[in-house]
Each structure stands twice: as structure tokens, then as C-alpha cells.
Amino acid sequence: MIRVVPAMAIKEGQVVKTIRGNVDEVQVYDKNPLDLAMEFEDNGIKRLHLIDIDGASKRKVVNYPTLEMIAKYTKLEIDFTGGITSDGDVRTAFEFGASFITVASVPMHEPEKFNSWLVTYGNKKIILAADALHGVVRTGGWKKHTGVALEEHISHYYERGIRRVKCTEISRDGTLEGPALEVYQALLVRFPDLKILASGGIRSVGDIEALDSIGVTAVLVSKSFYEGRIQLKDLQKFSL
């Protein structure tokens, strides 16, 4: 069964949500990060996707105190992302409590460095972020148009051992318009044993079930939860 992973984006210590990836204009939610993480855990959630928005902007890990706090006071497996651009950032993420890291810009622009992380930490600890707008990968907080096709980017690292990919259809991010099922179906046809963490557009439990039906491994949920369209009790059946 598909795993539901709540996404928590942090900017200046606050829980926020971007709309179509714009990190400069965010919606702030009146939620304390630790209280929210503990609420997730109390409802059977086992994994959290923690996004360092400040880190993504500054190209270095910034919100490691929030990471450390959640890791210390919960048993959640934390998938940390945002601003991981150096060997030191990787060490910081793991030392302060990340179970996994998800990386976008380095795989695209510094492949040798990313390959070294993959060799050092293994493909169970390193997740490739392949976020695309209409099939073309974007990096740098989704502002940089790379010109590289999504499937070709994933193929490059699939051949080098990557099996976990977080994939966002950017046009759906924060829109509550439904997930890009056709994107994930195409990826699973080409890469049958790829473990996809789908992101963008989730508006209901029905969307989660639709992703489950095509073989997606996990799904990120954020706006639909924060705005009350999905309740934590609705997610308990996906928490195994």
C-alpha cells in the first residue's frame, strides 16, 4: 500500500506552503513545527518530508535546529531537503537527525559530487528530486529551467543505482487540482522498480488511492491537510 508522507516546509521558523514553487511568496500556517510533527506521529504517521525553504534560497542548510528538534522529540523518519549543496550540508543533515536526504540541484549541475554521495551513503539514504514543469526539469527553487527532459534525467541516475525519486509536477504544486497521474504512469512503465514519491496537486483521499492503484510508492501531502480537506484520521490506513 502507498505510504502517505506529510510535507512540512519551514521558512524563518514558520510552517509555510509555496504555490507552484514560488519560495518568495508563501502562505504561512499557524502551526508550531514540533507540535505538528508530534501530531503526525500520534496519528500513526512514520515519515516526514522536511523542507528547508531558507536553505533552498541561500544554497546551504539553514533550518537544522528544526530538524534536530523534531528528530529529538519524535521517532519520525525525516526526509530532509533544501539547500543541500556541499559535503558539509550532507553531514549536517545526517548529524542533526535526517534519516534520508532529497537533493535536486547538485544531481543536475554537479553530477560527480552527487555520485560521490550516492557511493558514500547508499541509494537508501539518498533520494533524487526530479521536479519538472511540463516534462522539463527545474532546479534552484524551481526557478532554473534546465532544458533536460524528466525521463532522461531520471534514466541517467537510474543507471547509476538510484531507485528513490521524489517527483513533483510543478504546475500542480499547491493548486489542489489533482496529481499528474499520467507522469507517474509513464515513469513506472519505463522504470518498473522505481520507488516514486509523488508530489503536487493532492486534494483528497481519492487522489491518494488513484496513485496507489498505478503503483506509486509514496505521496506527499501538504496543502490538502493544512486546509482541512484531508484529516489525519483519513490517513491512518496508509500509515503501515
C-alpha positions in Angstrom: 0.0 0.0 0.0 1.1 3.5 -0.7 2.7 5.5 2.1 1.5 9.0 2.9 4.3 11.4 3.9 3.3 14.8 5.2 5.4 17.7 3.9 6.4 20.4 6.3 8.1 23.5 4.7 10.0 25.8 7.1 10.7 29.4 6.5 12.1 31.7 9.3 10.9 29.1 11.8 7.3 29.0 10.5 5.4 26.3 8.7 4.6 27.6 5.2 3.3 26.4 1.8 4.5 27.6 -1.6 2.3 27.9 -4.6 3.8 26.4 -7.8 7.1 26.5 -6.1 7.5 30.3 -5.5 9.6 30.4 -2.4 9.4 34.2 -2.2 5.6 34.3 -1.8 4.4 31.7 0.7 1.3 31.1 2.8 2.0 30.9 6.5 0.2 28.3 8.6 -0.4 28.9 12.3 1.3 25.6 13.3 4.3 25.0 15.5 6.7 22.7 13.7 7.3 20.4 16.7 3.7 20.3 17.8 2.7 19.4 14.2 5.3 16.7 13.9 4.1 15.2 17.2 0.5 15.3 16.0 1.6 13.4 12.9 3.3 10.8 14.9 0.3 10.4 17.3 -1.8 9.6 14.3 0.4 6.8 13.0 2.5 8.7 10.6 6.0 7.3 10.4 7.8 9.6 8.0 8.1 13.4 7.5 9.3 15.3 4.5 11.0 18.4 6.0 11.8 21.3 3.6 14.3 24.0 4.4 12.9 26.9 2.4 15.6 29.3 3.7 18.2 26.8 2.8 16.9 26.4 -0.7 17.2 30.2 -1.2 20.6 30.5 0.4 22.1 27.3 -1.1 23.1 25.9 2.3 21.3 24.1 5.1 19.8 26.7 7.4 16.9 25.1 9.4 18.9 22.3 11.0 17.7 23.4 14.6 14.2 22.5 13.5 15.4 19.2 12.1 17.3 18.5 15.3 14.3 19.3 17.5 11.9 17.1 15.6 14.4 14.2 15.5 15.0 14.6 19.2 11.4 14.6 20.4 9.8 12.2 17.9 10.6 8.9 16.3 9.6 10.1 12.8 11.9 9.2 9.9 12.8 12.5 8.5 13.5 13.1 4.8 15.3 16.4 4.8 15.6 18.7 1.7 16.5 22.2 0.8 19.9 23.8 0.5 22.0 20.6 0.4 24.8 21.7 -1.9 28.0 20.6 -0.2 29.6 17.7 1.7 29.2 19.7 4.8 25.5 20.1 4.2 25.1 16.4 3.9 26.9 15.7 7.1 24.9 18.4 8.9 21.6 16.9 7.7 22.5 13.4 8.9 24.2 14.6 12.2 21.2 16.6 13.2 18.7 13.8 12.6 17.8 13.2 9.0 17.2 9.6 8.0 17.3 10.4 4.3 18.1 13.5 2.2 16.5 14.6 -1.0 18.6 16.6 -3.4 17.7 18.4 -6.6 20.3 20.9 -7.8 23.5 19.0 -7.2 22.5 16.0 -9.3 21.8 18.3 -12.2 24.7 20.7 -12.0 27.4 18.8 -10.1 26.8 15.1 -11.0 30.2 13.9 -9.8 29.6 15.3 -6.4 26.1 13.7 -6.2 27.6 10.3 -7.4 30.1 10.5 -4.6 27.3 11.0 -2.0 25.5 8.0 -3.6 28.6 5.9 -3.2 29.3 7.1 0.4 25.8 6.9 1.8 24.0 4.4 -0.5 20.8 4.5 -2.5 18.6 4.0 0.5 19.8 7.3 2.1 19.9 9.5 -1.0 16.8 10.4 -2.8 16.9 12.2 -6.2 14.5 15.1 -6.5 13.3 15.3 -10.1 10.9 18.2 -10.2 9.6 19.2 -13.6 7.3 21.7 -15.3 5.6 20.1 -18.2 8.2 17.4 -18.5 11.3 19.6 -18.2 13.4 19.5 -15.0 13.8 22.7 -13.0 16.2 23.4 -10.1 17.2 26.3 -7.9 14.0 26.5 -6.1 12.2 25.6 -9.3 13.4 28.9 -10.9 16.1 27.5 -13.2 15.0 26.0 -16.5 17.5 23.2 -17.2 16.2 22.1 -20.6 16.6 18.5 -19.5 13.7 16.1 -20.0 12.4 14.5 -16.8 12.7 10.9 -18.0 16.2 11.4 -19.3 17.4 12.9 -16.0 16.0 10.0 -14.1 17.4 7.5 -16.5 20.9 8.9 -16.0 20.8 8.2 -12.3 18.7 5.0 -12.5 21.7 3.5 -14.4 23.9 4.6 -11.5 21.8 2.9 -8.8 19.2 5.5 -7.8 15.9 3.8 -7.0 14.1 6.5 -4.9 12.9 9.6 -6.7 10.8 12.5 -5.4 8.9 13.8 -8.4 6.8 17.0 -8.5 4.8 18.2 -11.4 5.4 21.9 -10.6 2.3 23.1 -12.3 0.2 21.2 -9.8 2.1 22.3 -6.6 -0.2 23.9 -4.1 -3.1 24.0 -6.6 -5.4 21.2 -5.3 -6.0 20.3 -8.9 -5.2 16.6 -8.6 -1.9 14.7 -9.1 -0.3 14.2 -12.5 -1.1 10.6 -12.8 0.0 10.3 -16.4 3.5 11.5 -15.5 3.9 8.8 -12.8 2.4 6.1 -15.1 4.9 6.9 -17.8 7.8 6.7 -15.3 6.7 3.4 -13.9 6.4 1.9 -17.4 10.0 2.9 -18.2 11.4 2.2 -14.7 9.3 -0.6 -13.2 11.2 -0.9 -9.9 11.5 2.9 -9.3 10.1 4.0 -5.9 8.3 7.2 -6.6 7.4 9.8 -4.0 4.7 11.8 -5.9 4.1 15.4 -5.1 1.8 18.1 -6.3 -2.0 18.7 -6.5 -3.3 16.2 -3.9 -6.8 17.2 -2.9 -8.4 14.1 -1.4 -8.0 10.6 -0.2 -9.3 9.6 -3.7 -6.2 11.1 -5.2 -4.0 9.0 -2.9 -5.9 5.9 -3.8 -5.5 6.7 -7.5 -1.8 6.9 -7.1 -1.8 3.7 -5.1 -3.6 1.9 -8.0 -0.9 2.7 -10.5 2.0 1.6 -8.2 3.3 4.8 -6.8 5.3 4.0 -3.6 4.6 7.2 -1.5 2.9 10.5 -1.8 3.5 13.9 -0.2 0.5 15.6 1.4 0.6 19.3 2.5 -1.9 21.9 1.5 -4.9 19.5 1.4 -4.1 18.7 5.1 -3.3 22.2 6.2 -6.5 23.5 4.8 -8.7 20.7 6.2 -9.5 18.8 3.0 -7.8 15.7 4.4 -7.9 14.8 8.1 -5.2 12.9 9.8 -7.7 10.1 10.7 -8.2 9.7 6.9 -4.5 8.9 6.6 -4.2 6.2 9.3 -5.0 3.3 6.9 -1.9 4.4 4.8 0.5 4.6 7.8 1.6 1.0 7.9 
